Amino acid sequence: PSLAAIKEIGMAARVNPQAMLKEIDSMHGAGGFDIVIICCSNLSAEIFWQRRLEHTVQEVTGAAAMVLAVHEDWNGGAGNGLGTLYAFQKACAKGKDLGVDVAQLLRGGKSVALYHTAGKGTRLAPLPGAENNNKPGVKLPGLLTVEGILSPITVLEAVLRQTSSYAAVRKGRCSVFWGDQVFVPSVGIQACNYPADILAALRPMPTKNEWEVEQLHQYGLIAVDASGNAMQLEKVTYDTAVQYLPEDVTQVGTSLGSFSLSSALLEALLSEFESELSAKCETLDSDPHFWMPFTLKKDDYKAVMAKKGTSEEASSAHYERMQAFKSKFLPSGGGMLGCVDVGQATYWWDYGRLELYMQNNIFLTDTSDSAHALRVFLRLHEPGALGGGRQQFNTLGPKAAAASDSVVLNSTLKGGRVGAKSVLVNVCAPSVDVEGCILVNVTSTRPIYGRNGLLYNVVDTETEGTLNCDAVRADVFMPGGVQHKMLSTLDTDGGKAWKVKLEGNPLSFEEVYKANQLLDVSECTVEATGAHARAKKDLLSSIS
């Protein structure tokens, strides 16, 4: 929701296309984070990402970073506050086993990035199920070389590429990012020397009318005073905001949630919450449990937490605890939280919902400056070898044609037509006739026909008729030759339909999620790869 606000505001803001391309160029440069920590939902995902990123991190970020994938084995979930501390703690333990002192490296000025990837991905269903609950493994239209094989870039790898440009100004800091949104700041990459900082799209303090017209009450906000100190606000009306904010507030911005911590603050927080990290029972988030008690007045904080169902006694105790921590950490006073502006004209692409996944992939075929920027980001911008052109590494028969705006990557098509506003990645079929379609990892032994549909990780070995692409289909592969064909529509909210077995489906999205929880992601990936390879072999032998 916060980035949706940025889009609404940014559409009206002036964009300098060349400056934005320069920002993307820095993302493709040689400077990335020294250490990359991936916080996964389970052990099999940890193993998957450790292996995958050891092969791709330099190609993705431009730096041969040390990769430390960990998983959150926490009763009920730690929240992104304690979850950040716990992930760093586990990464330090993993580094120690490798003979590396991660905390000392951070203390000495190395840059660390930590990516939170857990979550069911209900709004993106059925795609995360097709990745066996490996939500950050959902694929995008771009190619990487993974162990010598061309493979689509994943959402997580795209986020790693985008955020890598912050490494240069984050020496001695641990940066924390979320794993499903990509943005390009319109005001450059800014440094911040506060103990903690948070990303936001800042603007001058709005009037009451502007606040209501832009519906700022729907979003988490950051306010910045004349000295540069930041304050975290929940979703509040203009009148409530004025009540909470000091009189010298100069800017307010929609929060992106991503933050960074100095090595000193990170170590102090690890010490402060040592008992919680040991017991692994509490759930604390960064906004309500770190930034708000650091920056709000006590009565305002209690009022905010009361709306969340927290008792006055509990919120008072936590507030006093965090204020005591702040006084001990900053004995001479000063601000705890700063803000890093990303600008009102920020480009951003959200892949956290099914409709947005479809829209932002079709957006690649658009003619706008921001669409060109996204193509540049995904290395689809100019003809040539890997990383160039909308059509790369394809084997197209003499009767196969593709519209000039379409994106076709690493695909084998004997005939047919890839129509306008279509994106095909790793597709193998005798022929296609598609318009406004997204096909990712699709192998079909019969022709594919569709308008405005999405096929994801589909293996179709039927011989009669056509494989239709007029809605949504994502196949789920499990050991033992199990293949579930999961159907949906672009209008279906996976969160609302999570427990519903949609028409034509063998299981509900929730049942797929639960079945996947028992499985190893890497084994399922091998199963899916094998199914695609067998179908492709049959297809190629039949059309040779």
C-alpha positions as CSV (number, residue, x, y, z in Angstrom):
1,P,0.0,0.0,0.0
2,S,2.8,2.5,0.8
3,L,4.3,2.2,-2.7
4,A,0.8,2.5,-4.2
5,A,0.8,6.0,-2.7
6,I,4.1,6.7,-4.3
7,K,2.8,5.8,-7.6
8,E,-0.2,8.0,-7.3
9,I,1.9,11.0,-6.3
10,G,4.8,10.2,-8.6
11,M,2.6,10.1,-11.7
12,A,2.1,13.8,-11.3
13,A,5.7,14.6,-10.5
14,R,8.3,15.6,-13.1
15,V,10.6,12.7,-14.0
16,N,14.0,13.1,-15.6
17,P,14.3,9.9,-17.7
18,Q,18.0,10.2,-18.3
19,A,18.7,10.6,-14.5
20,M,16.5,7.6,-13.9
21,L,18.5,5.5,-16.4
22,K,21.7,6.7,-14.7
23,E,20.4,5.3,-11.4
24,I,19.7,2.0,-13.1
25,D,23.2,2.0,-14.6
26,S,24.6,2.2,-11.1
27,M,22.5,-0.9,-10.2
28,H,24.3,-2.7,-13.0
29,G,27.7,-1.5,-11.8
30,A,30.4,-3.3,-9.9
31,G,29.6,-2.0,-6.4
32,G,27.3,-4.2,-4.3
33,F,27.0,-5.2,-0.7
34,D,29.9,-7.0,0.9
35,I,27.6,-9.5,2.8
36,V,24.1,-10.5,1.7
37,I,21.8,-12.2,4.3
38,I,18.6,-13.9,3.1
39,C,16.0,-14.6,5.7
40,C,13.9,-17.6,4.5
41,S,10.8,-19.3,5.8
42,N,12.3,-22.8,6.2
43,L,15.5,-24.8,5.9
44,S,14.9,-26.1,2.4
45,A,14.4,-22.5,1.2
46,E,17.7,-21.6,3.0
47,I,19.5,-24.4,1.2
48,F,18.0,-23.4,-2.2
49,W,18.9,-19.7,-1.9
50,Q,22.4,-20.4,-0.5
51,R,23.2,-22.5,-3.6
52,R,21.4,-20.3,-6.1
53,L,22.9,-17.0,-5.0
54,E,26.4,-18.3,-4.7
55,H,26.1,-18.7,-8.4
56,T,24.2,-15.5,-9.3
57,V,25.0,-12.8,-6.8
58,Q,27.9,-11.3,-8.7
59,E,26.0,-11.4,-12.0
60,V,23.0,-9.8,-10.2
61,T,24.7,-7.2,-8.0
62,G,28.1,-6.7,-9.5
63,A,29.9,-7.7,-6.3
64,A,31.2,-11.1,-5.2
65,A,29.3,-10.8,-1.9
66,M,29.4,-13.4,0.8
67,V,26.0,-15.0,0.8
68,L,24.5,-16.2,4.1
69,A,21.0,-17.7,3.8
70,V,19.2,-18.4,7.1
71,H,15.7,-19.4,8.1
72,E,13.4,-18.2,10.8
73,D,12.6,-21.1,13.2
74,W,10.5,-19.0,15.5
75,N,7.2,-19.9,17.2
76,G,4.5,-17.8,15.6
77,G,6.9,-15.6,13.7
78,A,9.3,-13.0,15.1
79,G,8.0,-9.9,13.3
80,N,10.3,-7.9,11.1
81,G,11.9,-6.2,14.2
82,L,13.0,-9.2,16.1
83,G,13.1,-11.1,12.8
84,T,15.9,-8.8,11.6
85,L,17.9,-9.2,14.8
86,Y,17.4,-13.0,14.8
87,A,18.4,-13.3,11.1
88,F,21.6,-11.3,11.7
89,Q,22.3,-13.4,14.8
90,K,21.9,-16.6,12.8
91,A,24.0,-15.2,9.9
92,C,26.8,-14.4,12.4
93,A,26.7,-18.0,13.7
94,K,26.8,-19.3,10.1
95,G,29.7,-17.0,9.3
96,K,31.5,-18.2,12.4
97,D,31.3,-21.8,11.1
98,L,33.0,-20.6,7.9
99,G,35.7,-18.8,9.9
100,V,34.2,-15.3,9.3
101,D,33.3,-12.8,12.0
102,V,30.3,-11.0,10.4
103,A,29.8,-8.6,13.2
104,Q,33.4,-7.5,13.2
105,L,33.3,-7.0,9.5
106,L,30.3,-4.8,9.9
107,R,32.0,-2.9,12.7
108,G,35.0,-2.4,10.5
109,G,33.1,-0.8,7.7
110,K,31.8,-3.6,5.5
111,S,28.2,-3.2,4.1
112,V,25.6,-5.8,4.9
113,A,22.1,-6.2,3.3
114,L,19.4,-8.4,4.8
115,Y,16.4,-9.4,2.8
116,H,13.1,-10.6,4.4
117,T,11.4,-13.2,2.1
118,A,9.0,-15.1,4.4
119,G,5.3,-15.0,3.9
120,K,2.7,-17.1,2.1
121,G,2.2,-14.9,-0.8
122,T,-1.6,-15.3,-0.7
123,R,-2.2,-12.3,-3.0
124,L,0.1,-13.7,-5.6
125,A,-1.5,-17.2,-5.6
126,P,-1.2,-19.5,-7.5
127,L,2.3,-18.6,-8.5
128,P,4.1,-19.1,-5.1
129,G,2.5,-22.5,-4.9
130,A,4.1,-23.3,-8.3
131,E,7.4,-22.5,-6.7
132,N,6.6,-24.8,-3.8
133,N,6.1,-21.9,-1.4
134,N,9.4,-20.3,-2.5
135,K,7.7,-16.9,-3.0
136,P,10.9,-15.0,-3.7
137,G,11.7,-17.6,-6.5
138,V,8.8,-16.3,-8.7
139,K,10.3,-15.6,-12.0
140,L,10.5,-12.4,-14.1
141,P,11.4,-11.6,-17.8
142,G,15.1,-11.5,-17.7
143,L,17.9,-14.0,-18.0
144,L,20.8,-15.1,-15.8
145,T,23.3,-17.9,-16.2
146,V,22.9,-20.3,-13.4
147,E,25.4,-23.2,-13.3
148,G,25.9,-22.8,-17.0
149,I,22.2,-22.8,-17.9
150,L,20.1,-19.8,-19.0
151,S,17.4,-19.2,-16.3
152,P,14.8,-16.5,-15.7
153,I,15.8,-13.9,-13.0
154,T,13.7,-14.2,-9.8
155,V,11.9,-11.5,-8.0
156,L,14.5,-11.7,-5.1
157,E,17.4,-11.4,-7.5
158,A,15.8,-8.4,-9.1
159,V,15.4,-6.8,-5.7
160,L,19.1,-7.6,-4.9
161,R,20.1,-5.9,-8.2
162,Q,18.0,-2.8,-7.5
163,T,19.1,-2.3,-3.9
164,S,22.8,-3.0,-4.6
165,S,23.3,0.7,-5.4
166,Y,22.8,1.6,-1.7
167,A,25.9,-0.3,-0.7
168,A,28.2,2.6,-1.5
169,V,26.6,4.8,1.1
170,R,25.9,2.1,3.7
171,K,29.4,1.2,4.9
172,G,29.3,-0.1,8.5
173,R,25.5,-0.4,8.3
174,C,23.0,-3.3,8.0
175,S,20.3,-2.5,5.4
176,V,17.0,-4.3,5.6
177,F,14.8,-4.7,2.5
178,W,11.6,-6.6,1.5
179,G,11.6,-9.1,-1.3
180,D,8.9,-8.3,-3.8
181,Q,9.2,-4.7,-4.9
182,V,11.7,-2.9,-7.2
183,F,12.1,0.9,-7.2
184,V,14.3,3.5,-8.8
185,P,14.7,6.6,-6.6
186,S,14.2,9.9,-8.4
187,V,16.5,11.9,-6.1
188,G,19.6,9.7,-6.3
189,I,21.1,7.4,-3.6
190,Q,21.3,9.4,-0.4
191,A,23.4,8.7,2.7
192,C,22.2,9.0,6.3
193,N,24.3,9.2,9.5
194,Y,21.5,8.6,12.0
195,P,21.7,5.4,14.1
196,A,18.6,4.2,12.1
197,D,17.1,5.4,8.9
198,I,14.0,4.6,6.9
199,L,13.2,5.0,3.2
200,A,10.3,7.3,2.3
201,A,9.0,9.4,-0.6
202,L,9.2,12.9,1.0
203,R,7.2,16.0,0.2
204,P,6.5,19.3,1.9
205,M,4.0,19.1,4.7
206,P,0.6,19.0,3.0
207,T,-2.4,21.0,3.7
208,K,-5.5,19.4,5.2
209,N,-7.1,19.4,1.7
210,E,-4.1,17.8,0.1
211,W,-3.9,15.2,2.9
212,E,-7.6,14.2,2.2
213,V,-7.4,14.3,-1.6
214,E,-4.3,12.1,-1.7
215,Q,-5.8,9.9,1.0
216,L,-2.6,9.9,3.1
217,H,-4.6,8.5,6.0
218,Q,-4.4,5.1,4.3
219,Y,-0.6,4.8,4.5
220,G,2.2,4.6,7.0
221,L,4.0,7.9,7.0
222,I,7.4,9.4,8.0
223,A,7.6,13.0,9.1
224,V,10.8,15.0,9.2
225,D,11.5,18.1,11.3
226,A,13.7,21.0,10.5
227,S,16.7,19.3,12.1
228,G,16.3,16.1,10.0
229,N,14.9,14.0,12.8
230,A,12.2,11.5,11.6
231,M,9.1,10.3,13.2
232,Q,7.0,7.2,12.4
233,L,3.3,7.7,12.0
234,E,0.5,5.1,11.6
235,K,-2.4,5.6,9.3
236,V,-3.9,8.8,10.7
237,T,-6.1,11.7,9.7
238,Y,-4.6,15.2,9.1
239,D,-6.0,16.4,12.4
240,T,-4.5,13.5,14.3
241,A,-1.2,13.9,12.5
242,V,-1.0,17.6,13.5
243,Q,-1.7,16.6,17.1
244,Y,1.1,14.1,17.1
245,L,3.7,16.1,15.1
246,P,6.0,18.8,16.4
247,E,5.4,22.3,15.0
248,D,8.6,22.4,13.0
249,V,7.8,19.4,10.7
250,T,8.9,20.4,7.2
251,Q,8.3,17.2,5.2
252,V,6.0,14.1,5.2
253,G,6.5,11.0,3.1
254,T,5.0,7.7,2.4
255,S,7.1,5.0,4.1
256,L,8.6,2.2,2.1
257,G,9.4,0.3,5.4
258,S,12.9,-0.6,4.4
259,F,15.5,0.7,6.9
260,S,19.1,0.5,7.9
261,L,20.9,0.3,11.2
262,S,24.4,1.4,12.3
263,S,26.6,-1.4,13.5
264,A,26.5,0.1,17.0
265,L,22.7,0.3,17.1
266,L,22.4,-3.2,15.8
267,E,24.7,-4.6,18.5
268,A,22.9,-2.6,21.2
269,L,19.5,-4.0,20.0
270,L,20.9,-7.5,20.0
271,S,21.9,-7.0,23.6
272,E,18.7,-5.3,24.6
273,F,16.5,-8.2,23.2
274,E,18.8,-11.0,24.2
275,S,16.2,-12.8,26.3
276,E,13.5,-12.5,23.6
277,L,16.0,-13.8,21.0
278,S,16.7,-16.8,23.2
279,A,13.1,-17.6,24.1
280,K,11.8,-17.1,20.4
281,C,8.2,-16.4,21.5
282,E,7.7,-12.7,21.2
283,T,6.6,-10.9,18.0
284,L,7.9,-7.4,17.5
285,D,7.8,-5.3,14.4
286,S,10.1,-2.4,13.6
287,D,7.5,0.3,13.1
288,P,5.3,-0.1,16.2
289,H,8.0,-1.5,18.5
290,F,11.2,0.3,17.5
291,W,10.6,3.6,15.6
292,M,7.3,4.7,17.2
293,P,8.4,4.4,20.9
294,F,11.7,6.1,19.9
295,T,10.0,9.1,18.2
296,L,6.4,9.6,19.6
297,K,5.3,11.1,22.8
298,K,4.1,8.6,25.4
299,D,0.4,9.4,25.3
300,D,0.4,9.4,21.5
301,Y,2.2,6.0,21.5
302,K,-0.3,4.5,23.9
303,A,-3.2,5.8,21.7
304,V,-1.7,4.2,18.6
305,M,-1.1,0.9,20.3
306,A,-4.5,0.9,21.8
307,K,-5.9,0.8,18.3
308,K,-3.8,-2.3,17.7
309,G,-5.3,-4.0,20.8
310,T,-2.3,-3.5,23.1
311,S,-3.2,-2.8,26.7
312,E,-2.2,0.6,28.2
313,E,0.0,-1.3,30.7
314,A,1.9,-3.2,28.0
315,S,2.4,-0.2,25.7
316,S,3.5,2.0,28.6
317,A,6.0,-0.6,29.7
318,H,7.4,-1.0,26.2
319,Y,7.6,2.7,25.7
320,E,9.6,3.2,28.9
321,R,11.9,0.4,28.0
322,M,12.7,1.8,24.5
323,Q,13.1,5.3,25.9
324,A,15.5,4.0,28.5
325,F,17.4,2.2,25.7
326,K,17.5,5.4,23.7
327,S,18.9,7.4,26.7
328,K,21.6,4.8,27.3
329,F,22.5,4.6,23.6
330,L,22.5,8.4,23.1
331,P,23.5,9.8,26.5
332,S,24.2,13.2,24.9
333,G,20.8,13.3,23.2
334,G,20.1,13.6,19.5
335,G,17.9,11.8,17.0
336,M,17.6,8.1,16.7
337,L,15.8,7.9,13.4
338,G,16.5,9.7,10.2
339,C,14.9,9.5,6.7
340,V,16.3,8.6,3.3
341,D,14.3,10.2,0.6
342,V,13.6,8.3,-2.6
343,G,11.7,11.1,-4.3
344,Q,8.2,11.8,-5.4
345,A,8.9,10.7,-9.0
346,T,10.2,7.2,-8.1
347,Y,9.7,4.4,-10.6
348,W,8.5,1.3,-8.8
349,W,7.3,-2.1,-9.8
350,D,5.4,-4.3,-7.3
351,Y,5.2,-8.0,-7.9
352,G,3.4,-8.9,-4.7
353,R,-0.1,-9.4,-6.2
354,L,-1.2,-11.4,-9.1
355,E,-2.8,-8.6,-11.0
356,L,0.4,-6.4,-10.5
357,Y,2.6,-9.3,-11.6
358,M,0.6,-9.4,-14.8
359,Q,0.4,-5.7,-15.3
360,N,4.1,-5.0,-14.7
361,N,5.3,-7.8,-17.0
362,I,3.0,-6.6,-19.8
363,F,4.3,-3.1,-19.0
364,L,7.6,-4.2,-20.5
365,T,6.0,-3.9,-24.0
366,D,4.9,-0.3,-23.4
367,T,6.5,2.8,-25.1
368,S,6.8,5.0,-22.0
369,D,10.0,6.2,-20.4
370,S,9.4,4.1,-17.3
371,A,8.7,1.0,-19.4
372,H,12.0,1.6,-21.2
373,A,13.7,2.0,-17.8
374,L,12.2,-1.4,-16.6
375,R,13.6,-3.0,-19.8
376,V,17.0,-1.5,-19.1
377,F,16.8,-2.8,-15.6
378,L,16.0,-6.3,-16.8
379,R,18.7,-6.0,-19.6
380,L,16.1,-6.1,-22.4
381,H,17.1,-2.7,-23.9
382,E,19.4,-3.2,-26.8
383,P,20.3,-6.0,-29.3
384,G,23.2,-8.2,-28.6
385,A,24.3,-11.1,-26.4
386,L,23.0,-11.9,-22.9
387,G,21.4,-8.8,-21.5
388,G,20.4,-7.2,-24.7
389,G,17.2,-6.9,-26.8
390,R,13.6,-7.8,-26.2
391,Q,14.2,-11.1,-28.0
392,Q,17.1,-13.2,-26.8
393,F,18.4,-16.8,-27.3
394,N,15.4,-18.1,-29.2
395,T,15.0,-20.8,-31.7
396,L,12.2,-19.7,-34.0
397,G,11.0,-21.6,-37.1
398,P,10.7,-19.9,-40.4
399,K,6.9,-19.6,-39.9
400,A,7.2,-18.1,-36.4
401,A,6.8,-14.3,-36.0
402,A,6.9,-11.9,-33.1
403,A,5.4,-8.4,-32.7
404,S,8.0,-5.7,-32.4
405,D,6.9,-4.8,-28.9
406,S,6.8,-8.3,-27.6
407,V,9.4,-9.9,-25.3
408,V,10.6,-13.4,-26.2
409,L,13.4,-15.0,-24.2
410,N,15.1,-18.4,-24.5
411,S,12.1,-19.9,-26.3
412,T,11.7,-22.5,-29.0
413,L,8.7,-22.0,-31.4
414,K,8.3,-23.7,-34.7
415,G,5.5,-21.5,-35.9
416,G,2.7,-19.1,-35.0
417,R,2.7,-15.5,-33.9
418,V,3.6,-13.8,-30.6
419,G,1.2,-10.9,-30.7
420,A,1.3,-7.4,-29.2
421,K,1.8,-6.9,-25.5
422,S,3.0,-10.5,-24.9
423,V,5.9,-11.7,-22.9
424,L,7.3,-15.3,-23.3
425,V,10.1,-16.7,-21.2
426,N,11.4,-20.2,-21.5
427,V,8.5,-21.3,-23.7
428,C,8.7,-24.4,-26.0
429,A,5.7,-25.2,-28.2
430,P,4.9,-26.2,-31.8
431,S,3.2,-22.9,-32.4
432,V,1.6,-20.0,-30.5
433,D,-1.1,-17.5,-31.2
434,V,-1.2,-15.1,-28.2
435,E,-1.9,-11.5,-27.5
436,G,-1.7,-9.7,-24.2
437,C,-0.3,-12.9,-22.6
438,I,2.4,-13.8,-20.1
439,L,4.0,-17.2,-20.5
440,V,6.8,-18.1,-18.1
441,N,8.4,-21.6,-18.1
442,V,5.8,-23.3,-20.4
443,T,6.4,-26.5,-22.4
444,S,3.5,-27.7,-24.5
445,T,3.3,-30.5,-27.1
446,R,0.3,-28.8,-28.7
447,P,-0.3,-25.2,-30.0
448,I,-0.9,-22.5,-27.5
449,Y,-3.7,-20.0,-28.1
450,G,-4.7,-17.2,-25.8
451,R,-5.7,-13.6,-25.2
452,N,-4.9,-11.7,-22.0
453,G,-3.9,-14.8,-20.0
454,L,-1.1,-16.1,-17.8
455,L,0.6,-19.5,-17.9
456,Y,3.3,-20.2,-15.3
457,N,5.4,-23.3,-14.9
458,V,3.1,-25.3,-17.1
459,V,3.8,-28.7,-18.7
460,D,1.1,-29.8,-21.1
461,T,1.6,-33.1,-22.9
462,E,-1.8,-33.5,-24.5
463,T,-2.1,-33.9,-28.2
464,E,-5.6,-32.8,-29.1
465,G,-6.8,-29.2,-29.4
466,T,-4.8,-26.2,-28.0
467,L,-3.4,-25.2,-24.7
468,N,-5.5,-22.1,-23.8
469,C,-4.1,-19.0,-22.2
470,D,-7.2,-16.9,-21.5
471,A,-7.1,-17.0,-17.7
472,V,-4.5,-18.1,-15.2
473,R,-2.8,-21.5,-14.8
474,A,0.2,-22.5,-12.7
475,D,1.4,-26.1,-12.3
476,V,2.8,-27.4,-9.1
477,F,5.3,-30.3,-9.2
478,M,6.0,-32.6,-6.3
479,P,8.2,-35.7,-5.9
480,G,6.8,-38.9,-7.3
481,G,5.5,-37.5,-10.5
482,V,2.8,-35.4,-8.9
483,Q,1.5,-32.5,-11.0
484,H,-1.3,-30.2,-9.9
485,K,-2.8,-27.9,-12.4
486,M,-4.0,-24.8,-10.5
487,L,-6.4,-22.5,-12.2
488,S,-7.4,-18.9,-11.3
489,T,-8.4,-15.6,-12.9
490,L,-6.7,-12.2,-12.8
491,D,-9.7,-10.9,-11.0
492,T,-9.4,-13.5,-8.2
493,D,-7.9,-12.2,-4.9
494,G,-5.8,-15.2,-3.7
495,G,-6.0,-13.9,-0.1
496,K,-9.8,-13.9,-0.2
497,A,-10.0,-17.2,-2.1
498,W,-7.2,-18.8,-0.1
499,K,-9.3,-21.5,1.5
500,V,-11.6,-22.0,-1.5
501,K,-11.1,-24.8,-3.9
502,L,-11.8,-23.0,-7.2
503,E,-13.6,-24.7,-10.0
504,G,-11.3,-27.1,-11.9
505,N,-8.7,-27.2,-9.1
506,P,-7.7,-30.4,-7.2
507,L,-6.9,-28.4,-4.1
508,S,-7.4,-25.0,-2.5
509,F,-4.4,-22.6,-2.5
510,E,-4.1,-23.2,1.2
511,E,-4.0,-27.0,0.7
512,V,-1.2,-26.5,-1.9
513,Y,0.7,-24.4,0.6
514,K,0.3,-27.0,3.4
515,A,1.4,-29.8,1.1
516,N,4.4,-27.8,-0.1
517,Q,5.5,-27.1,3.5
518,L,6.4,-30.8,3.9
519,L,8.6,-30.8,0.8
520,D,12.1,-29.8,-0.2
521,V,12.2,-26.9,-2.6
522,S,15.3,-28.1,-4.4
523,E,13.8,-31.6,-4.9
524,C,10.6,-30.1,-6.3
525,T,12.6,-27.9,-8.6
526,V,14.4,-31.0,-10.0
527,E,11.0,-32.6,-10.5
528,A,9.7,-29.7,-12.4
529,T,12.8,-29.3,-14.5
530,G,12.6,-33.0,-15.4
531,A,9.0,-32.8,-16.5
532,H,9.8,-29.8,-18.7
533,A,12.8,-31.6,-20.2
534,R,10.9,-34.8,-21.0
535,A,8.0,-32.9,-22.7
536,K,10.5,-30.7,-24.6
537,K,12.3,-33.8,-25.8
538,D,9.1,-35.4,-27.0
539,L,8.1,-32.1,-28.7
540,L,11.4,-31.6,-30.5
541,S,11.5,-35.2,-31.7
542,S,8.0,-34.8,-33.2
543,I,8.7,-31.6,-35.1
544,S,12.3,-32.4,-36.2
